[in-house]
Amino acid sequence: MINTTDFSPNLHFLEGVELTELHTHVGFSISPTMLWEIAHDQGIRLPTKSYWEFEKMITIHEAKGYEEYLSMYDWTEKIQSSPEALFTGMQNIVSGAYRKNNITKLEMRFNPILRNRKGERDLDHLIVFALQGMERAMLKYPVKAGIILMMDRRFSQQENAGIVKKAIKYRHRGVVGIDLAGPISLNDQSARFAPRDIKSLVEEARGFGLGVTIHTGEATGIEEMWQVVEELSPDRIGHGIACIQDQKLMDHLVNNKIVLETCPTSNLNTKVLKDFDEMRHVYATLKKNNVLFTINTDGPEMQCISLRAEFQKLLEHNILTKEDLLRANQVASEASFIKQE
Ligand SMILES: [Zn+2]
């Protein structure tokens, strides 16, 4: 584990540097030990009695296909599907981010409907307890934190509208933005999904001052990414690395100051990127074209990574320089949806 006093020689340039993380999923950010405790506290019947098997089940030790990767969410979401679990879990995420990485600005995202046990739990309870957990941690550590509520490609229009409604309702209490995620083609609904379906919802959220980020250009290609930028005009894009295949798309991102939330280790884990050579090409192209990008973990606990370790990896593989990394951190701080006080 890396903490503020334990630096590898490569990371000395980060001493005293406050980091910002914009892209981390609650489903992938609570430590396995904490999830194990929460599961037992709630009497959830797990598929194994062995902690070590459980840990293996919910952390990534080797690259997996994208769909297989998403299926790992099923257990973490199930365990997090109660107000109390979210209250405890959010504290764990915020405090861990500060202690392990000196992250002082942190945006965490989750989908409340995927945690309501098929309608059994009340969304307001889930969201309020999550916000209170976050706030409790902010009493202990000097972190500015915010929550992004996520829509999903598999959801009906009505369900996505429900999420945006809650984001607007809690905008003064710590919800800072909205997002869209979810796989395509797992069922009919997602196969039919098009970004324009949520255009009015995104515009409504923006009208209330919420930030807009959209997962695209990761598992989906440039066609969808074009639709996202043209129909939804997001402030930021989750991943978005597919843009390197299209000069006009990169120019569009630059001209509209759309910031990419890149997640390097996650891209290797999901096989979106083959290896470090391919990753080097991605960042070199983004840099050459002045596309604004940030570095994120996507969920440190399940990816078995930390933000500092991401930085270290990018340095050691000659993908980015120290200056690039400090710049990416600056971009992240400026692109955060968390309002400065
Ligand atoms: Zn993500």
Residues whose N, C-alpha, C, O or C-beta is under 5 A from the ligand:
A	BS01	ZN	G238 D298
